[in-house]
Amino acid sequence: MIGLLRRLSRVGFRKGMGGGGRAWLALGVLTWFMARSREKSKEPPPLYREVLSPGEAIAVRIIEPPR
């Protein structure tokens, strides 16, 4: 879906700026904002997930590597 939006924005900017069509330029701007917002809204997948029972805890330690 993002690929299609990027392609539409490219075509819209090219035809809008080169040919002077305001509708094409508006399409380019709109699709660029839509693609950008979809890319930013993606959350990275979690690296590790564990379900804790009541009373359980997690301890995270940073250990210096040996030199």
PDB file of N, CA, C and O in Angstrom, chain B, residues numbered from 101:
ATOM      1  N   MET B 101       0.810  -1.182   0.000  1.00  0.00           N
ATOM      2  CA  MET B 101       0.000   0.000   0.000  1.00  0.00           C
ATOM      3  C   MET B 101       0.862   1.258   0.000  1.00  0.00           C
ATOM      4  O   MET B 101       0.555   2.229  -0.691  1.00  0.00           O
ATOM      5  N   ILE B 102       1.945   1.234   0.781  1.00  0.00           N
ATOM      6  CA  ILE B 102       2.827   2.391   0.846  1.00  0.00           C
ATOM      7  C   ILE B 102       3.515   2.595  -0.503  1.00  0.00           C
ATOM      8  O   ILE B 102       3.751   3.731  -0.914  1.00  0.00           O
ATOM      9  N   GLY B 103       3.837   1.498  -1.193  1.00  0.00           N
ATOM     10  CA  GLY B 103       4.458   1.611  -2.506  1.00  0.00           C
ATOM     11  C   GLY B 103       3.553   2.305  -3.507  1.00  0.00           C
ATOM     12  O   GLY B 103       4.017   3.114  -4.311  1.00  0.00           O
ATOM     13  N   LEU B 104       2.267   1.993  -3.464  1.00  0.00           N
ATOM     14  CA  LEU B 104       1.304   2.637  -4.357  1.00  0.00           C
ATOM     15  C   LEU B 104       1.178   4.127  -4.033  1.00  0.00           C
ATOM     16  O   LEU B 104       1.118   4.958  -4.939  1.00  0.00           O
ATOM     17  N   LEU B 105       1.140   4.461  -2.751  1.00  0.00           N
ATOM     18  CA  LEU B 105       1.052   5.871  -2.361  1.00  0.00           C
ATOM     19  C   LEU B 105       2.291   6.639  -2.794  1.00  0.00           C
ATOM     20  O   LEU B 105       2.191   7.781  -3.242  1.00  0.00           O
ATOM     21  N   ARG B 106       3.454   6.022  -2.665  1.00  0.00           N
ATOM     22  CA  ARG B 106       4.691   6.681  -3.099  1.00  0.00           C
ATOM     23  C   ARG B 106       4.691   6.916  -4.605  1.00  0.00           C
ATOM     24  O   ARG B 106       5.102   7.976  -5.076  1.00  0.00           O
ATOM     25  N   ARG B 107       4.227   5.921  -5.356  1.00  0.00           N
ATOM     26  CA  ARG B 107       4.177   6.074  -6.801  1.00  0.00           C
ATOM     27  C   ARG B 107       3.213   7.184  -7.205  1.00  0.00           C
ATOM     28  O   ARG B 107       3.526   7.994  -8.077  1.00  0.00           O
ATOM     29  N   LEU B 108       2.035   7.223  -6.568  1.00  0.00           N
ATOM     30  CA  LEU B 108       1.072   8.288  -6.857  1.00  0.00           C
ATOM     31  C   LEU B 108       1.631   9.666  -6.498  1.00  0.00           C
ATOM     32  O   LEU B 108       1.407  10.634  -7.225  1.00  0.00           O
ATOM     33  N   SER B 109       2.349   9.757  -5.396  1.00  0.00           N
ATOM     34  CA  SER B 109       2.916  11.051  -5.024  1.00  0.00           C
ATOM     35  C   SER B 109       3.988  11.478  -6.021  1.00  0.00           C
ATOM     36  O   SER B 109       4.078  12.659  -6.357  1.00  0.00           O
ATOM     37  N   ARG B 110       4.805  10.534  -6.502  1.00  0.00           N
ATOM     38  CA  ARG B 110       5.820  10.857  -7.495  1.00  0.00           C
ATOM     39  C   ARG B 110       5.196  11.364  -8.788  1.00  0.00           C
ATOM     40  O   ARG B 110       5.623  12.377  -9.341  1.00  0.00           O
ATOM     41  N   VAL B 111       4.175  10.646  -9.264  1.00  0.00           N
ATOM     42  CA  VAL B 111       3.490  11.047 -10.498  1.00  0.00           C
ATOM     43  C   VAL B 111       2.799  12.388 -10.297  1.00  0.00           C
ATOM     44  O   VAL B 111       2.839  13.247 -11.179  1.00  0.00           O
ATOM     45  N   GLY B 112       2.169  12.573  -9.145  1.00  0.00           N
ATOM     46  CA  GLY B 112       1.481  13.824  -8.875  1.00  0.00           C
ATOM     47  C   GLY B 112       2.418  15.013  -8.843  1.00  0.00           C
ATOM     48  O   GLY B 112       2.109  16.067  -9.399  1.00  0.00           O
ATOM     49  N   PHE B 113       3.573  14.850  -8.188  1.00  0.00           N
ATOM     50  CA  PHE B 113       4.541  15.942  -8.153  1.00  0.00           C
ATOM     51  C   PHE B 113       5.104  16.221  -9.547  1.00  0.00           C
ATOM     52  O   PHE B 113       5.259  17.378  -9.937  1.00  0.00           O
ATOM     53  N   ARG B 114       5.407  15.166 -10.287  1.00  0.00           N
ATOM     54  CA  ARG B 114       5.990  15.344 -11.616  1.00  0.00           C
ATOM     55  C   ARG B 114       5.022  16.058 -12.555  1.00  0.00           C
ATOM     56  O   ARG B 114       5.399  17.012 -13.235  1.00  0.00           O
ATOM     57  N   LYS B 115       3.775  15.594 -12.588  1.00  0.00           N
ATOM     58  CA  LYS B 115       2.796  16.217 -13.484  1.00  0.00           C
ATOM     59  C   LYS B 115       2.346  17.575 -12.958  1.00  0.00           C
ATOM     60  O   LYS B 115       2.033  18.465 -13.749  1.00  0.00           O
ATOM     61  N   GLY B 116       2.308  17.749 -11.653  1.00  0.00           N
ATOM     62  CA  GLY B 116       1.873  19.013 -11.079  1.00  0.00           C
ATOM     63  C   GLY B 116       2.898  20.115 -11.242  1.00  0.00           C
ATOM     64  O   GLY B 116       2.546  21.247 -11.571  1.00  0.00           O
ATOM     65  N   MET B 117       4.159  19.797 -11.018  1.00  0.00           N
ATOM     66  CA  MET B 117       5.204  20.809 -11.134  1.00  0.00           C
ATOM     67  C   MET B 117       5.578  21.047 -12.599  1.00  0.00           C
ATOM     68  O   MET B 117       5.770  22.189 -13.017  1.00  0.00           O
ATOM     69  N   GLY B 118       5.681  19.977 -13.370  1.00  0.00           N
ATOM     70  CA  GLY B 118       6.093  20.115 -14.768  1.00  0.00           C
ATOM     71  C   GLY B 118       4.990  20.625 -15.667  1.00  0.00           C
ATOM     72  O   GLY B 118       5.214  21.511 -16.491  1.00  0.00           O
ATOM     73  N   GLY B 119       3.805  20.074 -15.514  1.00  0.00           N
ATOM     74  CA  GLY B 119       2.706  20.436 -16.384  1.00  0.00           C
ATOM     75  C   GLY B 119       1.845  21.567 -15.847  1.00  0.00           C
ATOM     76  O   GLY B 119       1.041  22.140 -16.582  1.00  0.00           O
ATOM     77  N   GLY B 120       2.004  21.886 -14.591  1.00  0.00           N
ATOM     78  CA  GLY B 120       1.235  22.975 -14.015  1.00  0.00           C
ATOM     79  C   GLY B 120      -0.167  22.587 -13.598  1.00  0.00           C
ATOM     80  O   GLY B 120      -0.991  23.468 -13.352  1.00  0.00           O
ATOM     81  N   GLY B 121      -0.469  21.304 -13.508  1.00  0.00           N
ATOM     82  CA  GLY B 121      -1.802  20.880 -13.087  1.00  0.00           C
ATOM     83  C   GLY B 121      -1.940  20.928 -11.577  1.00  0.00           C
ATOM     84  O   GLY B 121      -1.253  20.190 -10.871  1.00  0.00           O
ATOM     85  N   ARG B 122      -2.800  21.770 -11.082  1.00  0.00           N
ATOM     86  CA  ARG B 122      -2.979  21.895  -9.628  1.00  0.00           C
ATOM     87  C   ARG B 122      -3.568  20.636  -9.015  1.00  0.00           C
ATOM     88  O   ARG B 122      -3.231  20.272  -7.888  1.00  0.00           O
ATOM     89  N   ALA B 123      -4.443  19.972  -9.752  1.00  0.00           N
ATOM     90  CA  ALA B 123      -5.046  18.742  -9.217  1.00  0.00           C
ATOM     91  C   ALA B 123      -3.975  17.666  -9.035  1.00  0.00           C
ATOM     92  O   ALA B 123      -3.990  16.945  -8.038  1.00  0.00           O
ATOM     93  N   TRP B 124      -3.058  17.552  -9.977  1.00  0.00           N
ATOM     94  CA  TRP B 124      -1.979  16.572  -9.855  1.00  0.00           C
ATOM     95  C   TRP B 124      -1.063  16.912  -8.684  1.00  0.00           C
ATOM     96  O   TRP B 124      -0.635  16.029  -7.940  1.00  0.00           O
ATOM     97  N   LEU B 125      -0.768  18.197  -8.529  1.00  0.00           N
ATOM     98  CA  LEU B 125       0.079  18.609  -7.415  1.00  0.00           C
ATOM     99  C   LEU B 125      -0.607  18.338  -6.077  1.00  0.00           C
ATOM    100  O   LEU B 125       0.040  17.897  -5.127  1.00  0.00           O
ATOM    101  N   ALA B 126      -1.898  18.596  -6.000  1.00  0.00           N
ATOM    102  CA  ALA B 126      -2.650  18.310  -4.773  1.00  0.00           C
ATOM    103  C   ALA B 126      -2.654  16.813  -4.481  1.00  0.00           C
ATOM    104  O   ALA B 126      -2.525  16.398  -3.329  1.00  0.00           O
ATOM    105  N   LEU B 127      -2.803  16.004  -5.531  1.00  0.00           N
ATOM    106  CA  LEU B 127      -2.752  14.546  -5.357  1.00  0.00           C
ATOM    107  C   LEU B 127      -1.378  14.122  -4.845  1.00  0.00           C
ATOM    108  O   LEU B 127      -1.274  13.265  -3.967  1.00  0.00           O
ATOM    109  N   GLY B 128      -0.329  14.722  -5.397  1.00  0.00           N
ATOM    110  CA  GLY B 128       1.029  14.402  -4.956  1.00  0.00           C
ATOM    111  C   GLY B 128       1.256  14.734  -3.501  1.00  0.00           C
ATOM    112  O   GLY B 128       1.825  13.935  -2.757  1.00  0.00           O
ATOM    113  N   VAL B 129       0.817  15.901  -3.093  1.00  0.00           N
ATOM    114  CA  VAL B 129       0.994  16.321  -1.696  1.00  0.00           C
ATOM    115  C   VAL B 129       0.175  15.434  -0.758  1.00  0.00           C
ATOM    116  O   VAL B 129       0.672  14.996   0.280  1.00  0.00           O
ATOM    117  N   LEU B 130      -1.058  15.177  -1.117  1.00  0.00           N
ATOM    118  CA  LEU B 130      -1.935  14.363  -0.276  1.00  0.00           C
ATOM    119  C   LEU B 130      -1.398  12.943  -0.115  1.00  0.00           C
ATOM    120  O   LEU B 130      -1.348  12.423   1.000  1.00  0.00           O
ATOM    121  N   THR B 131      -1.002  12.321  -1.209  1.00  0.00           N
ATOM    122  CA  THR B 131      -0.496  10.946  -1.110  1.00  0.00           C
ATOM    123  C   THR B 131       0.845  10.889  -0.399  1.00  0.00           C
ATOM    124  O   THR B 131       1.149   9.900   0.268  1.00  0.00           O
ATOM    125  N   TRP B 132       1.660  11.947  -0.532  1.00  0.00           N
ATOM    126  CA  TRP B 132       2.930  11.965   0.188  1.00  0.00           C
ATOM    127  C   TRP B 132       2.682  11.992   1.695  1.00  0.00           C
ATOM    128  O   TRP B 132       3.329  11.265   2.448  1.00  0.00           O
ATOM    129  N   PHE B 133       1.730  12.845   2.136  1.00  0.00           N
ATOM    130  CA  PHE B 133       1.407  12.902   3.558  1.00  0.00           C
ATOM    131  C   PHE B 133       0.812  11.586   4.054  1.00  0.00           C
ATOM    132  O   PHE B 133       1.099  11.160   5.173  1.00  0.00           O
ATOM    133  N   MET B 134      -0.005  10.948   3.239  1.00  0.00           N
ATOM    134  CA  MET B 134      -0.596   9.670   3.656  1.00  0.00           C
ATOM    135  C   MET B 134       0.472   8.588   3.809  1.00  0.00           C
ATOM    136  O   MET B 134       0.470   7.843   4.790  1.00  0.00           O
ATOM    137  N   ALA B 135       1.387   8.503   2.836  1.00  0.00           N
ATOM    138  CA  ALA B 135       2.452   7.500   2.913  1.00  0.00           C
ATOM    139  C   ALA B 135       3.358   7.772   4.103  1.00  0.00           C
ATOM    140  O   ALA B 135       3.770   6.846   4.802  1.00  0.00           O
ATOM    141  N   ARG B 136       3.667   9.033   4.331  1.00  0.00           N
ATOM    142  CA  ARG B 136       4.541   9.404   5.441  1.00  0.00           C
ATOM    143  C   ARG B 136       3.905   9.056   6.785  1.00  0.00           C
ATOM    144  O   ARG B 136       4.583   8.549   7.679  1.00  0.00           O
ATOM    145  N   SER B 137       2.616   9.324   6.931  1.00  0.00           N
ATOM    146  CA  SER B 137       1.954   9.028   8.199  1.00  0.00           C
ATOM    147  C   SER B 137       1.834   7.523   8.425  1.00  0.00           C
ATOM    148  O   SER B 137       1.919   7.064   9.565  1.00  0.00           O
ATOM    149  N   ARG B 138       1.637   6.752   7.362  1.00  0.00           N
ATOM    150  CA  ARG B 138       1.573   5.292   7.524  1.00  0.00           C
ATOM    151  C   ARG B 138       2.915   4.722   7.923  1.00  0.00           C
ATOM    152  O   ARG B 138       2.980   3.794   8.729  1.00  0.00           O
ATOM    153  N   GLU B 139       4.001   5.270   7.364  1.00  0.00           N
ATOM    154  CA  GLU B 139       5.331   4.793   7.731  1.00  0.00           C
ATOM    155  C   GLU B 139       5.644   5.111   9.183  1.00  0.00           C
ATOM    156  O   GLU B 139       6.222   4.284   9.888  1.00  0.00           O
ATOM    157  N   LYS B 140       5.268   6.300   9.635  1.00  0.00           N
ATOM    158  CA  LYS B 140       5.558   6.707  11.006  1.00  0.00           C
ATOM    159  C   LYS B 140       4.688   5.989  12.031  1.00  0.00           C
ATOM    160  O   LYS B 140       5.084   5.849  13.188  1.00  0.00           O
ATOM    161  N   SER B 141       3.514   5.536  11.621  1.00  0.00           N
ATOM    162  CA  SER B 141       2.609   4.899  12.579  1.00  0.00           C
ATOM    163  C   SER B 141       2.963   3.439  12.837  1.00  0.00           C
ATOM    164  O   SER B 141       2.433   2.834  13.769  1.00  0.00           O
ATOM    165  N   LYS B 142       3.835   2.873  12.039  1.00  0.00           N
ATOM    166  CA  LYS B 142       4.231   1.484  12.264  1.00  0.00           C
ATOM    167  C   LYS B 142       5.060   1.382  13.538  1.00  0.00           C
ATOM    168  O   LYS B 142       5.984   2.165  13.755  1.00  0.00           O
ATOM    169  N   GLU B 143       4.724   0.427  14.359  1.00  0.00           N
ATOM    170  CA  GLU B 143       5.490   0.188  15.575  1.00  0.00           C
ATOM    171  C   GLU B 143       6.468  -0.956  15.313  1.00  0.00           C
ATOM    172  O   GLU B 143       6.108  -1.945  14.674  1.00  0.00           O
ATOM    173  N   PRO B 144       7.690  -0.829  15.797  1.00  0.00           N
ATOM    174  CA  PRO B 144       8.632  -1.934  15.608  1.00  0.00           C
ATOM    175  C   PRO B 144       8.180  -3.157  16.405  1.00  0.00           C
ATOM    176  O   PRO B 144       7.579  -3.011  17.469  1.00  0.00           O
ATOM    177  N   PRO B 145       8.458  -4.346  15.908  1.00  0.00           N
ATOM    178  CA  PRO B 145       8.041  -5.548  16.648  1.00  0.00           C
ATOM    179  C   PRO B 145       8.829  -5.676  17.951  1.00  0.00           C
ATOM    180  O   PRO B 145       9.991  -5.276  18.012  1.00  0.00           O
ATOM    181  N   PRO B 146       8.217  -6.222  18.975  1.00  0.00           N
ATOM    182  CA  PRO B 146       8.930  -6.369  20.252  1.00  0.00           C
ATOM    183  C   PRO B 146      10.071  -7.373  20.116  1.00  0.00           C
ATOM    184  O   PRO B 146       9.959  -8.355  19.382  1.00  0.00           O
ATOM    185  N   LEU B 147      11.159  -7.122  20.823  1.00  0.00           N
ATOM    186  CA  LEU B 147      12.298  -8.024  20.777  1.00  0.00           C
ATOM    187  C   LEU B 147      12.061  -9.268  21.626  1.00  0.00           C
ATOM    188  O   LEU B 147      12.485 -10.368  21.272  1.00  0.00           O
ATOM    189  N   TYR B 148      11.388  -9.078  22.730  1.00  0.00           N
ATOM    190  CA  TYR B 148      11.125 -10.196  23.633  1.00  0.00           C
ATOM    191  C   TYR B 148       9.837  -9.906  24.377  1.00  0.00           C
ATOM    192  O   TYR B 148       9.592  -8.777  24.801  1.00  0.00           O
ATOM    193  N   ARG B 149       9.024 -10.924  24.530  1.00  0.00           N
ATOM    194  CA  ARG B 149       7.756 -10.754  25.246  1.00  0.00           C
ATOM    195  C   ARG B 149       7.569 -11.949  26.177  1.00  0.00           C
ATOM    196  O   ARG B 149       7.732 -13.103  25.781  1.00  0.00           O
ATOM    197  N   GLU B 150       7.230 -11.646  27.397  1.00  0.00           N
ATOM    198  CA  GLU B 150       7.015 -12.686  28.402  1.00  0.00           C
ATOM    199  C   GLU B 150       5.831 -12.274  29.261  1.00  0.00           C
ATOM    200  O   GLU B 150       5.719 -11.115  29.659  1.00  0.00           O
ATOM    201  N   VAL B 151       4.959 -13.214  29.542  1.00  0.00           N
ATOM    202  CA  VAL B 151       3.814 -12.956  30.409  1.00  0.00           C
ATOM    203  C   VAL B 151       4.220 -13.291  31.832  1.00  0.00           C
ATOM    204  O   VAL B 151       4.684 -14.397  32.111  1.00  0.00           O
ATOM    205  N   LEU B 152       4.043 -12.331  32.731  1.00  0.00           N
ATOM    206  CA  LEU B 152       4.409 -12.539  34.127  1.00  0.00           C
ATOM    207  C   LEU B 152       3.174 -12.871  34.938  1.00  0.00           C
ATOM    208  O   LEU B 152       2.088 -12.339  34.707  1.00  0.00           O
ATOM    209  N   SER B 153       3.365 -13.752  35.878  1.00  0.00           N
ATOM    210  CA  SER B 153       2.307 -14.074  36.829  1.00  0.00           C
ATOM    211  C   SER B 153       2.341 -13.049  37.959  1.00  0.00           C
ATOM    212  O   SER B 153       3.355 -12.381  38.157  1.00  0.00           O
ATOM    213  N   PRO B 154       1.261 -12.923  38.686  1.00  0.00           N
ATOM    214  CA  PRO B 154       1.284 -11.986  39.826  1.00  0.00           C
ATOM    215  C   PRO B 154       2.401 -12.333  40.802  1.00  0.00           C
ATOM    216  O   PRO B 154       2.561 -13.491  41.186  1.00  0.00           O
ATOM    217  N   GLY B 155       3.163 -11.333  41.198  1.00  0.00           N
ATOM    218  CA  GLY B 155       4.262 -11.535  42.146  1.00  0.00           C
ATOM    219  C   GLY B 155       5.604 -11.745  41.474  1.00  0.00           C
ATOM    220  O   GLY B 155       6.634 -11.656  42.143  1.00  0.00           O
ATOM    221  N   GLU B 156       5.637 -12.019  40.181  1.00  0.00           N
ATOM    222  CA  GLU B 156       6.912 -12.209  39.476  1.00  0.00           C
ATOM    223  C   GLU B 156       7.493 -10.845  39.089  1.00  0.00           C
ATOM    224  O   GLU B 156       6.770  -9.857  38.961  1.00  0.00           O
ATOM    225  N   ALA B 157       8.810 -10.819  38.907  1.00  0.00           N
ATOM    226  CA  ALA B 157       9.493  -9.581  38.554  1.00  0.00           C
ATOM    227  C   ALA B 157      10.591  -9.884  37.536  1.00  0.00           C
ATOM    228  O   ALA B 157      10.987 -11.033  37.339  1.00  0.00           O
ATOM    229  N   ILE B 158      11.057  -8.843  36.912  1.00  0.00           N
ATOM    230  CA  ILE B 158      12.154  -8.964  35.957  1.00  0.00           C
ATOM    231  C   ILE B 158      13.299  -8.095  36.449  1.00  0.00           C
ATOM    232  O   ILE B 158      13.080  -6.958  36.868  1.00  0.00           O
ATOM    233  N   ALA B 159      14.526  -8.624  36.402  1.00  0.00           N
ATOM    234  CA  ALA B 159      15.714  -7.855  36.757  1.00  0.00           C
ATOM    235  C   ALA B 159      16.570  -7.726  35.496  1.00  0.00           C
ATOM    236  O   ALA B 159      16.902  -8.721  34.851  1.00  0.00           O
ATOM    237  N   VAL B 160      16.916  -6.500  35.161  1.00  0.00           N
ATOM    238  CA  VAL B 160      17.762  -6.253  34.009  1.00  0.00           C
ATOM    239  C   VAL B 160      19.096  -5.768  34.502  1.00  0.00           C
ATOM    240  O   VAL B 160      19.174  -4.801  35.259  1.00  0.00           O
ATOM    241  N   ARG B 161      20.168  -6.446  34.067  1.00  0.00           N
ATOM    242  CA  ARG B 161      21.519  -6.072  34.504  1.00  0.00           C
ATOM    243  C   ARG B 161      22.361  -5.791  33.275  1.00  0.00           C
ATOM    244  O   ARG B 161      22.236  -6.450  32.243  1.00  0.00           O
ATOM    245  N   ILE B 162      23.213  -4.807  33.413  1.00  0.00           N
ATOM    246  CA  ILE B 162      24.176  -4.484  32.360  1.00  0.00           C
ATOM    247  C   ILE B 162      25.542  -4.881  32.877  1.00  0.00           C
ATOM    248  O   ILE B 162      26.031  -4.335  33.866  1.00  0.00           O
ATOM    249  N   ILE B 163      26.149  -5.829  32.203  1.00  0.00           N
ATOM    250  CA  ILE B 163      27.444  -6.348  32.625  1.00  0.00           C
ATOM    251  C   ILE B 163      28.486  -5.882  31.614  1.00  0.00           C
ATOM    252  O   ILE B 163      28.303  -6.028  30.405  1.00  0.00           O
ATOM    253  N   GLU B 164      29.575  -5.323  32.122  1.00  0.00           N
ATOM    254  CA  GLU B 164      30.659  -4.892  31.248  1.00  0.00           C
ATOM    255  C   GLU B 164      31.311  -6.111  30.591  1.00  0.00           C
ATOM    256  O   GLU B 164      31.572  -7.105  31.268  1.00  0.00           O
ATOM    257  N   PRO B 165      31.576  -6.051  29.296  1.00  0.00           N
ATOM    258  CA  PRO B 165      32.232  -7.179  28.643  1.00  0.00           C
ATOM    259  C   PRO B 165      33.704  -7.254  29.067  1.00  0.00           C
ATOM    260  O   PRO B 165      34.310  -6.234  29.395  1.00  0.00           O
ATOM    261  N   PRO B 166      34.269  -8.451  29.061  1.00  0.00           N
ATOM    262  CA  PRO B 166      35.692  -8.580  29.447  1.00  0.00           C
ATOM    263  C   PRO B 166      36.585  -7.903  28.393  1.00  0.00           C
ATOM    264  O   PRO B 166      36.281  -7.894  27.200  1.00  0.00           O
ATOM    265  N   ARG B 167      37.681  -7.347  28.875  1.00  0.00           N
ATOM    266  CA  ARG B 167      38.597  -6.644  27.962  1.00  0.00           C
ATOM    267  C   ARG B 167      39.763  -7.482  27.589  1.00  0.00           C
ATOM    268  O   ARG B 167      40.625  -7.038  26.830  1.00  0.00           O
TER     269      ARG B 167
END
